[in-house]
């Protein structure tokens, strides 16, 4: 089963590059750049990955970003993630990058962009993975800061796939950034936002009605509002869900309590992603594996998650169709696998 899921063609649409900084690489970059860390070893750092909520994670996350200084640092981080993703069956990776804190520390935007974009080109040449870059504004900052970020990255506009927003939701509703999202859309960029993770369903409603986003990242809070669920289904707005992240950050008490199956059953265009893999003990393939095991998903339900990931990707229709076709071929192979057996071949929800 583990091998089958690693071979499942999939798109990863909700992963943060800075959140791919595993302990070994963090310590290597700290040595390279002469930066002291408050942990004595990668193992001690890994033991600190016990979070009470989103903010406790973000505090450690931003501290780790201090080791990212040079163009080579950003190149190494990006290439390491894309190689790992390729090994997990990822055909298309759309990665969030949040430059604001890095720029604030004195790292030049050109240093960041050259490192990341160069690694994306290298990974495509090396293993054929398709990679897109999503510039993410931080919602604890001001709307003016978000617009300033947009101006800073526009020299690389042709190499940017879209714009997003992440960070602590509490006290930072989507409506705060209506002007930023309006400007991104006016420039022709797809847009997405983290909403309904720790925030209420009302934040998702603001995101789709006021910001007119193309995707919702997380969005699990929608299940508390049946009318919102019906609207999301009718409008075909995808939700990029990160189950292991939700468990580690106590959005849900356990994987068994996660609403993923209910979201599938409701007809939502929901897909599975890793968020910040080393911090939450799970790459995208591990998220699929644990959901398959912990939620008892069928072959068709797993395939639906993968088809939905391609349908939600910011890429041309022909590429989406090829991705879904590859999932269909995998599904036929998986249906013959003894690990599933006839009892696991339930008919799952159709993809969107």
ABEGO torsion letter per residue (X at the ends): XAAAAAABBBBBABBBAAAABBAAAAAAAAAAAGBBBABABAAAAAAABBBABAAAAAAAAAAAAAABABAAAAAAAAAAAAAAAAAAGBABBBBBBBAAAAAAAGBBAAAAAAAAAAAAAAAAAAAGBBBBBBBBBBAABBAAAAAAAAAAAAAAAAABABBBBBEBABGBBAAAAAAAAAAAAAAGBBBBBBBGBABBAAAAAAAAAAAGBABBBEGAAAAABAAAAAAAAAAGBBBBBBAAAAAAAGABABAAABAAAAAAAAGBBBBBBAGBAAAAGBBAAAAAAAAAAAAGBBAAAAAAAAAAAAAABBBBAAAAAAAAAAAAAAAAAAAABAAAEAAAABBBBBBX
